[in-house]
């Protein structure tokens, strides 16, 4: 799947850090919200067992792919706003790299609180697009140099800045909300390895690039390579995610 060579290589590295931060431990039941092809799902399975993991995604191809990759996991179609999961049926609900793309994040936060038992944990993380996700920051800086109207994700998407997920969770009535950052590093074999991910049309960056004429795509490629110092061999890029965890309060007596 094209996603694996683009964002998937980062989400697989992020998953164990995110699961650690959410306190995922054996004996729990977990819900993976917006599972994609299953980077976090696999980490949850390794800790809890397949039968204790439920995964949902609004994309049918992702649902099918995740189910194939993780036999025994119940993978269903669903959205962050409408999971289709029973009340208080999970010990922990996690949304990795999802909130940026949720149409109604306030409804999603309430939904996550609904499906987790009192005392359980809700957690979400997203990339810091302003300066923490080097791969995308390099791309959008190059794109803006070529076309100042390029839809930089740091300007168009929510939740990449300090306090934004915390505020969302607090407004949903969640308690003990804490914020942290999670950092991962990915290595590329060369610039072509990096650029190939964008050419596959994945995510907002890939979609924008694919809609541009050939000369613009070539200019963006050259600009991005120059900003990296025109590497002729392997190099690494860092990525920082903003993460928030919270506890579901017990209902009043």
DODRENSE-543647 format. One record per residue (C-alpha): x negated, y negated, z negated; residue in one letter. Coordinates in Angstrom, 3 decimals, m for minus. Each point is the difference from the previous one (the first is absolute). Layout:
# residues N
X;Y;Z;rest
X;Y;Z;A
...
This chain:
# residues 253
X;Y;Z;rest
0.000;0.000;0.000;X
m1.287;m3.448;0.961;X
0.738;m1.361;m3.486;X
m2.675;2.276;m1.477;X
m2.871;m1.670;1.834;X
1.287;m3.517;m0.710;X
1.557;m0.571;m3.431;X
0.120;3.613;m1.081;X
m3.739;0.114;m0.605;X
0.441;m2.724;m2.617;X
3.232;1.271;m1.543;X
m1.572;3.415;m0.645;X
m2.807;m1.645;m1.961;X
2.445;m2.252;m1.828;X
2.382;2.779;m1.069;X
m2.036;1.481;m2.914;X
m0.738;m3.458;m1.429;X
3.666;m0.936;0.218;X
1.122;3.268;m1.595;X
m2.510;m0.519;m2.823;X
1.283;m3.518;m0.629;X
3.595;1.255;m0.125;X
m1.034;2.697;m2.475;X
1.098;2.939;2.137;X
m0.677;3.188;m1.978;X
1.051;3.632;0.088;X
3.548;0.708;m1.139;X
1.541;m3.073;1.591;X
2.418;m0.323;2.898;X
m1.009;m2.653;2.529;X
1.706;m1.907;2.799;X
m2.161;m1.272;2.881;X
1.856;m2.939;1.556;X
m0.991;m0.800;3.570;X
m2.181;3.085;0.216;X
m1.084;m0.403;3.624;X
m1.846;3.115;1.161;X
m0.795;0.878;m3.598;X
m3.274;m1.444;m1.282;X
1.391;m0.626;m3.487;X
2.280;3.032;0.216;X
m3.037;2.241;0.280;X
m1.598;m1.552;m3.069;X
3.214;0.481;m1.978;X
0.222;3.630;1.099;X
m3.567;0.632;m1.165;X
0.910;m1.307;m3.475;X
3.584;1.156;m0.446;X
0.691;2.799;2.475;X
2.186;m0.225;3.079;X
3.245;0.819;m1.802;X
m0.402;m3.039;m2.261;X
m0.368;m2.503;2.863;X
2.733;m1.695;2.031;X
m0.982;m2.238;2.922;X
2.126;m2.352;2.091;X
m0.634;m2.196;3.024;X
2.194;m1.943;2.445;X
m1.952;1.359;2.984;X
1.178;3.404;1.215;X
m3.388;0.801;1.624;X
m1.742;m0.738;m3.305;X
2.534;2.144;m1.872;X
m0.624;2.900;2.365;X
m3.776;m0.384;m0.115;X
m0.134;m0.264;m3.792;X
2.144;3.108;m0.359;X
m2.336;1.994;2.267;X
m3.098;m1.193;m1.833;X
1.387;0.730;m3.464;X
2.029;3.226;m0.034;X
2.274;0.321;m2.985;X
0.491;m3.743;m0.437;X
3.541;m1.237;0.545;X
m0.454;m2.753;2.591;X
3.093;m1.968;0.974;X
1.048;m3.026;2.009;X
0.593;m2.992;m2.249;X
m0.947;m3.596;m0.658;X
m1.460;m1.754;m3.005;X
3.331;m1.772;m0.455;X
2.065;3.207;0.301;X
m2.027;3.070;m0.929;X
2.931;2.385;m0.340;X
m1.588;1.297;m3.219;X
1.984;0.695;m3.190;X
m0.124;m2.384;m2.943;X
m2.894;0.524;m2.443;X
m1.161;3.089;1.897;X
m3.714;m0.850;0.241;X
m2.696;m0.656;m2.569;X
m1.879;m2.288;2.359;X
0.850;m1.753;3.261;X
m2.813;m1.330;2.154;X
0.024;m2.244;3.062;X
m3.413;m0.112;1.679;X
m0.491;m2.664;2.705;X
3.763;m0.344;0.415;X
1.298;m3.244;m1.529;X
m1.445;m2.154;2.798;X
2.467;1.581;2.406;X
3.114;0.398;m2.159;X
2.899;m2.108;1.247;X
1.521;m0.534;m3.470;X
m2.778;0.317;m2.591;X
2.163;m1.146;m2.906;X
2.465;2.815;0.752;X
m2.914;2.416;0.360;X
m1.362;m0.887;m3.443;X
3.413;0.601;m1.565;X
0.262;3.304;1.849;X
m3.377;1.167;m1.275;X
1.066;m0.861;m3.532;X
3.253;1.921;0.481;X
m1.574;3.287;1.071;X
m2.589;0.138;m2.816;X
0.917;1.223;m3.480;X
m0.243;m2.375;m2.974;X
m3.622;m0.178;m1.058;X
m1.158;1.042;3.468;X
m2.222;m2.002;2.323;X
0.589;m2.020;3.161;X
m3.083;m0.982;1.998;X
m0.683;m1.804;3.249;X
m3.113;m1.136;1.818;X
m0.648;m2.004;3.169;X
m3.077;m1.284;1.790;X
m1.300;m3.448;m0.825;X
0.215;m1.380;3.533;X
m1.485;m3.406;m0.823;X
m3.562;1.143;m0.542;X
0.038;3.486;m1.503;X
0.744;2.252;2.983;X
m3.099;m0.461;2.164;X
1.225;1.999;2.990;X
3.160;m2.054;0.449;X
m1.580;m3.265;m1.107;X
m2.663;0.354;2.690;X
2.621;0.776;2.599;X
2.299;m2.899;m0.837;X
m2.856;m2.487;m0.271;X
m1.132;1.075;3.474;X
3.572;m0.160;1.305;X
0.522;m3.491;m1.443;X
m3.232;m1.188;1.627;X
1.417;1.072;3.352;X
3.653;m0.887;m0.657;X
0.764;m2.309;m2.956;X
3.626;1.190;0.120;X
m0.908;3.640;m0.715;X
2.259;1.360;m2.803;X
m2.643;0.448;m2.705;X
1.387;2.440;m2.560;X
m1.339;m2.147;m2.836;X
2.483;m2.659;1.103;X
2.935;2.181;1.034;X
0.190;2.691;m2.707;X
0.753;m0.201;m3.728;X
m1.664;1.589;m3.017;X
m3.671;m0.271;0.903;X
m0.652;m2.753;m2.532;X
m0.493;0.178;m3.775;X
3.169;0.284;m2.037;X
2.454;0.641;2.823;X
0.720;3.655;m0.767;X
0.002;m0.765;m3.736;X
2.687;m2.622;0.517;X
2.033;2.398;2.143;X
m0.116;2.713;m2.660;X
0.835;m2.360;m2.838;X
3.009;m1.336;1.885;X
1.187;3.596;0.409;X
0.029;0.391;m3.797;X
m3.094;2.196;m0.220;X
m2.146;m0.231;m3.140;X
m3.705;0.073;m0.840;X
m0.952;m1.208;3.461;X
m3.736;m0.068;0.631;X
m2.044;m0.945;3.040;X
m3.340;1.314;1.237;X
m2.059;0.278;3.165;X
m1.120;3.195;1.700;X
m2.997;0.004;2.341;X
m1.006;2.560;2.609;X
m2.680;0.130;2.687;X
0.246;1.584;3.445;X
m2.877;0.753;2.369;X
0.203;m0.226;3.796;X
m2.298;1.715;2.472;X
m0.205;m3.204;2.034;X
2.058;m2.913;1.260;X
1.897;2.171;2.486;X
1.196;2.146;m2.907;X
1.445;m3.098;m1.663;X
1.471;m1.522;3.144;X
1.705;3.220;1.095;X
2.404;m0.243;m2.918;X
1.315;m3.358;1.162;X
0.418;1.209;3.584;X
2.396;2.717;m1.158;X
2.633;m2.610;m0.822;X
0.401;0.859;m3.683;X
1.494;m2.594;m2.351;X
0.423;m3.739;0.592;X
m3.604;m0.437;1.171;X
0.165;2.792;2.543;X
3.441;m1.086;1.210;X
m1.175;m3.579;0.536;X
m3.148;1.114;1.796;X
1.942;2.351;2.259;X
2.270;m2.840;1.093;X
m2.913;m2.172;1.151;X
m1.412;m0.151;3.547;X
m3.279;1.758;0.706;X
m2.101;m3.161;m0.142;X
1.289;m0.916;m3.474;X
m0.624;3.517;m1.327;X
m3.558;m0.166;1.359;X
m0.583;m3.400;m1.618;X
1.258;1.248;m3.358;X
m2.232;3.054;0.254;X
m3.067;m2.111;0.748;X
0.818;m2.470;m2.766;X
0.490;2.763;m2.545;X
m3.230;1.733;0.972;X
m1.917;m3.263;m0.334;X
1.470;m0.624;m3.454;X
m1.285;3.436;m1.019;X
m3.457;m0.758;1.363;X
0.445;2.197;3.084;X
m0.824;3.257;m1.835;X
m1.632;2.700;2.115;X
0.423;2.750;m2.569;X
1.949;0.976;m3.127;X
1.303;m2.651;m2.394;X
2.408;m0.164;m2.934;X
2.924;m2.269;m0.846;X
1.618;m0.601;m3.383;X
3.706;m0.234;m0.718;X
1.663;m1.347;m3.139;X
3.575;0.820;m0.962;X
2.073;m1.888;m2.535;X
1.797;2.412;m2.310;X
2.708;m0.377;m2.634;X
1.386;2.593;m2.394;X
3.006;m0.288;m2.269;X
2.098;2.020;m2.441;X
3.709;0.663;0.332;X
1.773;m1.238;m3.115;X
2.526;2.139;m1.820;X
3.596;m1.227;0.464;X
1.516;m1.807;m2.974;X
1.907;2.254;m2.453;X
